Amino acid sequence: MGKRDGTSGTGVPLKQDQGAQVSRADEVERFLAAARAMPPARPADGRGRLAFALDATGSRQPTWTLACDIQADMFAAASAHGGLDMQIVYYRGGSECRASPFVRDAATLGGLMRRISCLPGLTQIHRVLGHLAREAERSGLKAAVFVGDALEEDVATLDAAAGQLALRGVRLFMFQEGDDTRVEEVFRRLAAVTGGAYCHFDARAAAELRQLLAAVAAYAAGGRPALSARNDAGARHLLAALGTGGAGR
């Protein structure tokens, strides 16, 4: 699957979906209207940035709904370490892939996320990775979460995109739902190439996912010291996944 160009960080589509249905177009317009109403984030020194990317295809609605709730804990976890600006990135349908502006509070991000419902379609992870590379150059992004359960793309393309993220110092935290061994192999490799971490989770174990994502948010805001300061299973798991080798913050 070839790489598609797009824009980032503006709330506009990374590529305009063709043949969108009227109800879906209305939903997207509501998302865009809310995004346009927000001033662009100009984070002060010391605030972390985190891209929160999710697969919003097919049967992903329960996990999306869970993520809408968990993001509040992510902001709370980062608050003790200088705060966090977070951006939501998602794909769904035939060719829709969008990114919100960076926001710095749970109410605003949650409002944006609740405007979106999941739609059937193929994965577009390569477009998410391409967006992250552009965002790294534009805003200095250094960490990104991806949550998904499937992979329907050319693996070599994903490997190359991960290499570009590694060159820009962006760590990928890959969260896999389900037990597809091919997905696990690729997700692990994408995390390893970028110096990030891979985690498997069960959406039915919401408390576990909540701790893991809060740990990532703390890392994005305060680096390894922030993780070490958290005395919970999520932080310990993430520290172990990051390992002791490689460049750390």
Helices and strands as residue ranges (DSSP letters): E 13-15, H 22-37, E 48-55, H 61-79, E 84-92, E 96-99, H 106-113, H 125-139, E 143-148, H 155-167, E 171-177, H 181-193, E 197-201, H 206-229, H 233-242
